[in-house]
């Protein structure tokens, strides 16, 4: 099902949580450097502020508040993966409210000296433009700050005519700002969804490129690519790596006796048995025809033999249409630094020995 997130704009429900967390991370990455830079220039403004308007006390309070909140922002940045995004949102909201309160205090304080609203307008515009705010968040921030300014303005501005003009201008500005926030939110949200959709489609395409269409296992190229990766990892970490090249015994006879459709079903069932016999770190691919290549990281020959015995036990439970037991032969080889072709050749030679020795067995080095 889809979820109605914004009037006329539908978001797939399974993306809601991920998008919300991504939105929080984007906001944090944008706010933190700005907060640090702003905190630095506050000292300059604190010094020169006395030459223009008496706002040093307001800036000092902002500096104290920033000194408490910026460490929280840093903590959230470096521990983001381990924190709830709601907690990070709370810290971001604290800093945002601090900035808005600061801008309102500056704007009201200067009313006795000049009709200045530029600091408040600049900060409100910056907040909307920089932060990725939801509709209700931008609405509450803009509405509350607007009402607060309009309500307190008469207590600081002695010119009644100026009060009315400023209040009207504030109302118009905040209305325009909210529509601007709506447009930004919708554009950014759409971009995020399109990016996420593109990532998912690329992942699906990559999976299709790597997957054998019949068995749903990795195809020949993909399993060899994974083998190359595992060999490199084995070299780096000095960990054991074993492979098994498996082949269904007398598969041609199965096709001849029961037909190719049954033969395909046998391949699919055997693939499923092998896949479910593996650990999460193991991989299996269709090497070709009725052959399968199993990768066993962190596995030496002794552990590989134990796996082979368990797999043979599972295979004995599967019966052909005539209730005969299906068997497989295999060659088990351990990686010792040779090339990928040499390792595959070893497993193939061992598989040939297993076939020659009577089939239904897995021979190791």
N, C-alpha and C positions, 0 to 999 in steps of 0.2 A: 504494500500500500504506500501511497505518497502522503506527505504531510503538508498542510497549508501553512507555510511559514510567513508569507507576506501576501496580502491581497493581490490576486492575479499572478502570483509567483509560487510555483510548487517545487519543493525540494524532495528528492527521494528520501524516505524515512531512514534508510540504513546509513545515509550520509550525515544526518543531523549532528550526531555526537562528534564525529571526526571533524566536521566543518567548524563546529563551535570551538573545539580545542585548537584547531588551526588558526581560527580568528583570534583567539586569546594569545597564541604565540606570536602572531604578526603584530598585535598591539604592543606586546611586551618588548619585542625587538625594536620597535619604533620609539617607544616612550623612554626606554632606559638611556640611550645615548643623548637624547634631547634633555632629559632630566639632569644628567651630569653636566652638560654644556651650560644649561640654564642656571644650575647651581653655581657654576664658576663665575658667570657674568653677573650674578646677583650681588657679588661683592663690589663689582665696579659700579653697578647701579646704586648700591647702598652708599658708596662714597660720594658720587656725583649727584645723588638725589637731593641732597641738602641745598644744592645750588639752584634748584628749580622749585620743587614743592616739598613740603614736609611729609615725606613718606618713608623716612628711614625706619621708623618703628614697625610699619607694616612689612617692609622688606626683611627686617630682622626676624619677625615671627615666621615669615615664609622660609627663611634660611633654617630656622630651628626645625620646622615641620619637615623640610626636605632632608635634613640630616637624619631624621628618624625613618623616613619612607624610602630613600634611595638604597640603604642597605637591604631593605626588604625586597626591592626590585632586583638587586644583584643576586640575592639568595634565590629568588624565583627564577631568574635567568639560568643559573647554573644547576638548579635542581628541578627544572621544569618537567622532565620526564617522570619524576617521582612525586609530583604534586598534583592535586586536583586543580583543574583549570578554573573551578569556581573560586578557589583560594587566591589564585593569581589574579582573577578578575576583581576580587575584593581589594587587593593591593593597588591595582591600576585605578580603581574607582576612588580610593583614598587620595591618590596623587592628583587625579583629575579634579576632585572636589576642592583640594587644596589650591590648585591653580585658579579655579573659578572664584573661590572666596577671595583670593589675593586680587584678582582683577576687579571684582566688585568693590573691595575695600579701597583700592587705588582710585577707581572712578568716583566713588562717593566722597572720598577725602579731598579730591581736587575740585569739587563743586564750589567750595567757598572761594576758590582762587580763579577757576576757569571752567567752562563747560566742556570738560574733556571726558570722552568715553573711549578713546582710541585703544587704551590698554585692554579694556574689557572686550571690545570688539575683536582685537587681534587674537587674544587668547581663545575666545569662543570659536572664532573661525578656524584657528589652528587645531583645536581639539576635534572639531568636526571633520576637518580635512585630513588629519593624520590618523586618528583612531578609526578603527573599523567598528562602528557602533550599530547595534541593532535599532530597529525602529522605535521601540519603547524606551530604550536608553537615551537616544538623542532627544526624543520628545520630553522626557522627564528633566534632563539636564537643561535644555533650552527653556522649557516652560518655567521651571523652578527659579533659574537665574533671572529670567525676565521679570517674573512676579516680584522677586526679592528686590531687584533694582527699582522697579516702578513704585513699590510700596515705600521704600526707604528714601527715595530721591527727595521728597518734599522736606525731609528733616535736615538735608545738607545743602540744598539749592534754595537760596532765599528769593530768587526771582521767580514769581509765580508763572509768568509767561514762559520762561525758560523751562520750568518743570513740565508744563504741558507739551511743549515742543519736543523735549528730550524723551518723554514717555511715549509719544506717538512714534518718534523715530526708532526707539527701542523695540516697540511692538512690531513695526514693519520689518526692521532688520532681523528680528528673531523668527518671524514668519518665513522670510526669504531663506534664512539660514536653515530652518527645518526642512524646507523643500529641497534645499541643496544637500542636506544630510540624507534625505530619502533617496535622491538620485544616486549619490555616492554608494549608499548601502546596496542598492539594487544592482548597480554596475559591478561592484566588487564581489558581491555574492554570486552573480552570474559567472564572473571570471573564475572564481574558485570552483564552482560546480563544473564548468567546462574543463578546467585543468584536471580535476579529479576524474571526470569521465574519460578524458584522454589517457590518463595514467591507467585506469582500469581496462580500457580497450587495448592499450599497448601490452598490458600484462596478459590479457586473453590471447592476443595475437602471438606473443612470445610462447605462451603455453601450447598453442596450436602448432607452432613451428617445431616445438620440442617433442610433441606427443605423437605416438603411433596411433593412427585413426581407429584401428580395430581393437587393440588390447588396452589402449589408454595408458600404456607405459611410455617411458622415454623412447624415442626412436634411436636409430643407429648413431647418427651424428651427435645427438644430445648426450647419450650415455658415454660416448668416447670423450666428449668435452668435460663431463663431470669426472671421468677417470683421470684426465690430465690435471684437473684441479686438485683431486685427491692425492695424486702423486706429488704435486708441488707442496701440498700441505704436509704430507708425510716426510718430505725432505726437510722442510723447515722445522717441524716439531719432533722429528726423529721418532715418529709413531708408526706402528705396523699398519700394513694395508694388504688385504687379500682380495682376490677376485675369483669368481666361479663362472665358467662358461658352460651353460646347461643346454641340453638338446633332448627333445622328446623322442623316445625310442619308437622306431617303426611308424613314424607319423604318416608316411606315404600310404601304409596299409590301412590306417584309420580313414584316410580320405577315400581310398579305393573301396573299402567295405561299407562305410556309412555315408559317403558323400562329402563334398567340400563344405556344405553348410554345417554339418556336424563337426567337421574338422575345425572350422572357424570357432564354433562354440567351445571346443576343447581348448583352443589357444586362449580364448577369453577367460575360461575357468582357471586354467593353469596360471595365467598371468595374475589373476586375483589371488590365488593361493600363495604364490611367491611373494607378491606385494605385501600381503598381510602377515607373512612370516618374518618380515624384516623389522629391524629397529628403526627409530626415527632418523638416525644418521646414515642408514644404508640406502642404497639406490638400486633399482633394477630397470633394465631397458631391453627392448626387443632388438637383439643384435642382427637378426635376419631370419626370415622363414620361421622355423620352429625353434630357433636358438635364442637364448636369453643370457644377458651378461649381468651378473650381480656384483656390486661393489660393497666391500665390507671394511670400512675405515676402523682404525684402532683394533684390528683383528689379525692375529698371527695364524699360522697353519693349524695349530691345535684348536684354537677357538673356531676357526673356519670349518674344521672337521665336525665339531659339535653342531654347528649350524646345519651342515650338510645332512647329518643324521636326522635332525629334527625336520628338515624339509622333506626328506624321503618318507618319514613317518606320516607327514601331512598328505603327501601325494598318494600314499597307499589307500587313503580313505576315499579318494575319488574314483568312481567307477565309470567305465565306458557304457554305451547303450546295451551291450551284451553282458554287462556286469563284470567284465574283465578289469583287472587293475592296470592303470596306466603307469608306465615307468619312465624315468629320465636318467640320462647319463651326464656326467659332468667332469670338468677338469678344474681343480683348485690350485691356484698359484699365489705365492706371496711376493710382493714387490720388494726388490732388493737393490733398486737404483738403475735398473735397465730402462730402455726406451719403452714407450707405450706399445709399439709394434712387437718388440721382443717379449713383453709381458703377455700380450694377447696370444702370441705364437706358443708360449709355454702352456697356457691354459688350453689352447686348441690341441696341442700334441697330447696332453693328459686326457682330454676328452676323447681323442682318437683311441688312446690306450684303453679307456673305459669301454668304448664300443667293441673293441677287438677282444676284450677280456670277457665278454658275455652280456654287456649292457647292464642297466639297472644298478649303477654304482657311480660313485664320485671318487676319482683318483686324485691324490695330491702329490706334490713334489717329494 
